[in-house]
Amino acid sequence: MTWTILVLVVGILLFMFGGMMLPKGDGKKPSTKNVILHKSIKLISIILISGSICRLYVPYYLTAVNPVIVQEMVNGMQEQQQAEKNKQIRKMVRSEGEKMMANAPVLGNRDAKKTIYVWTDFSCPYCRRVHGELDRVLAERDDVRVVVKNFSIHGPLSDGPAKAVIAAKLQSPEKAAKLTDMLMTREFYTQDDLKDQSKIAEKVEANVMKMAEEAGLDTAKLKEDMNGEVVANELRNVRDLAQQFEISGTPFLIIGEQAFPGAIPYAQINDALND
């Protein structure tokens, strides 16, 4: 802003007094060279004045007179960015879909033709909300499967459950799906557990193991597999894809070949599946 005002002042001064800087000719009639220089100075001053006024007025016009234009520009940029992201996602899903699903828990009909990928965290309340919406979709349709990508972002509150459901799939895809639903619909830590942060991971894992035993899993084998290479590879795949798709939080859904950040409702999920 300061530089714009300075340029405006310079332009005005040039317009008013620029001719005085030219050398005086000997005759009464100005030389051709002086006429050209004088006109050039006038032209430069007009350009400086016009450009400065535009730079000063445009922000005022966009923010005070017609702010809708700014919103339309922002919406247009967001739509363009989303289109680029969807293009990248479409390419990845088509070429790497089987790899994305290989070690991840799968809810619903595992042979379904339509796939939803969800980046989720068991300790995220919005993820729990969207899990309920997805559960409703799965209850009404058998042409959909949900691939759960456990994006562990809340430290010890997330790590144990994420590793457990991935390891559970090595024993039984059905029991892994059951454990996933249990962890999304029940509490696996209490407020008292949070008081001692040094033991929270231990308490969370103990509670997860109780649910795993209830789901019919071999907990000794589960603990062993939680520290194995398959779990590590899946968590690495989740993080790599999150970085590639610019996923910074949960939940994040890919439905078909479109990205949907946030806890979207049942109707929107259903509409995206029907596109």
N, C-alpha and C positions, 0 to 999 in steps of 0.2 A: 504493500500500500504506500509506504513512504517513497519508494523509488518511482512509483507511478505518478505521485503528486509532483516529485522533482522533475520528471520528464515533462509533465504538463506545463510547469512553470517555465522550463527551458524553451518549450515550443512556443509559448505565448511571447516570451522575450524575443525570440528569433523573429516571430511574425511582426512584432511592433518595431524592433530596433535593428533587425538584421541588416537592413540596407545601409545603416550607418557604419558598418564594419568594412564596406567596400571602399577601395581607393577612389579618390575624386579624380575625375578626368580634367584635362586642360580646357576642353571646349564646354559650351553650354549644354550641348546634347551628349547624354551618356553614351559611352562606347557600347558596341554590340556585346563585348565580353562582360561588361558590368550588367547589362540587361539580362543576359543569360544567368549570371551568378545570382542576381537579385531574385529572379523567378525560381531558381533552384532552392534558394534559402526559404522563400515563401512556401514552396511545395514541401520541403522537409519539415518546416514548422507546422504546416497543416496536417501532415502525416503523424507527427508527434502528438499534436493536440487531439486529433481524432482517435488515435490508438489509446491514449491515456483516458479520454472520456469513456470510451467503450469498456476499458478495463475497470473503471470506477463504477460504471452504471450497470454492467451485466450482473455482477454479484448482487447488487441491490434489487435488480429486476427479478432475478431468480429466487431470492429469499423473501422479499417483501411484496413485490407486485404479483408475481406468478410462480409461487413455490411448487405448483403441480408439475412444472417442467422438470424440476430437480428430482422429484419422486419418480417421474416417468423415466428419467435417465438412469436412476439407481435400479429401478425394476428391470430396465432393458439390459443393464450390465449383469444383474443377477441371473436373468434368464439365459444370457449368453454363457455365463460361467457354468450354470447348471447344465446347459446343453453340451458343453465341452466335457463336463464330468460324466454325464450319461453316456457320451460317446466312448470315453475311456472305460467306463464300467461295462458297457455292452461288449467291447472287445475282450475284456478280461473274463467276463462270465462265459462267453462263448468258447474261449480257448483254454481257460483254467477252471471251469466249473467243477469238474470231477475232483481236482486237487483241493479246491476250496471246501469241498464236502467230505473228503476222504476220512479225516480224523475228528470231525466235528459231530456233536450230538445232533440228531435229526428228529424233529417232532412231526407227527402225522404220518401220512402214507409215504414211505421212503421211495416208492416207485412212481410217485406222482409226476405229472408232466410240468406242473408249475412250481417254481421254487421261490421262496422268500429267504434271503440271507439277513440275519439280524445281529448287529454288533451290540452286545448287551453286557450288563454287569449285575450280578445277583444282589448287590447292596445298593443299587440305584432304584429309587422309588418310581421314577418314570419308566424304567425298564420293566418293573413289575406291572405297571399299568398297561404297557403295550403287550406284555405277555398275556394278560387277560383278553385283550382284543384279538390277539393271534389265536388264542385258545378257542375263542368263539368262532373264528373263521374255520379252524380245523374241525370243529364239532359239526359244522354245517356243510362242509365240502370235503370230498375225498380225492380231489384232483390237485391238492396243494401239500407241499412239505415245507417245513421251516428248518433251515440250517442255522444252528446256534453258534455264533462266533463269539467266544467268551473274551471280551476285551477287559482284562483285569486292570482297572485304573484306580482302585481305592485301597491299594496295599493289602494288608492282612485280612481285611474284610472281603476282599475279592479273590485273592490268590488261591486259597484252599478250595472253595466251591468250584472255581473255574477248572482247576486241575482235576478235581474229583469227577466231574461229569465227563471230561475228556477221557480219563482213565477208565471210567465205567463202561464206555463204549467198547473197550477191548474185551470186556466180559460178556456184555449183552447190549445191543443197540436199544432194545425195549426197556431194559432197566436203566440205561443212561437217560432215556427220555423221561422215565418216571422220576428219577432223582432230580432232573432239571426242573420238572414241574413242582416237585416238593420244595426245592430251594427257592423257587419263585413265588410260592404261595404261602410259605411258612417263615417264621423268624428263626434264623440260625445263630443269633447272638442276642444278648439282652443289654440293657443299659448298664447293669452291674458289671457285665463283662468288659465294657468300655473303660471302666475306671482304672484298670491296670493294663496300660498299653503294652507292657512288656510281655504279657501273657495272652493277649487277644488272639494271636494267630493259633496258639495251642487250643484255646477254648473254642474258636470257630471250627477248627478241624475236628475236635471231639464231637461237637454237635452235628457236623456234616457226616461223620462216621455213623452216628446213631440213625440218621435218615437213610444212609446207604445200606445199613443192615436191614432196616425196615423195607427197603426196596428190593431186598433179596440178593445183595451183592456180597462177595467175599471181601471183607474189609482189610484183611491182611494183604491180600493180593492188590487191592485197590491202593493202599498206601505205597506199596512197592512201585506200582505203575505210575503213580502221581509224580515220581521223581525220575521217570524213564524218558527215553528219547522221543517216543511218540507224542507225549504231552508237551515236551519242550518244542518240538517241531510245529505242533499246532498253534501254540501260543505265539511262536515266532511268525507263523503265517498270518495270524490275526493282526499282529502289530505291523507287519510289512504292508498288508493290504490297507490297513487304516491309514498309514502314511501315504500310500499311493492314491487313495481316494480322498485324502485330506479330512479324515474323520477325527475330530478332536474330542468328542464326547459320546455318550450313549443316552438313549438308543439311537441306532442308525440302521435303516432298513434298505435293502435292495429288493425290489419287487419286480420280477421279470428282468428288465434291463434299465430300471429307473431308480434313482436315489431319493430317499425320503428321510431327512434328519428329524429327530424328535419323536415324541410319543403320538403318532398319528392314530386316529380312531378307526374303528371297524369298517365304517362306510368307505373311507378313503382307501383302506387296504383292499377291500372288495372291488372297488372301482378300478384300482390299478391292476388287479389280477384279471379283470375282464377286458382291459384294453387290448 
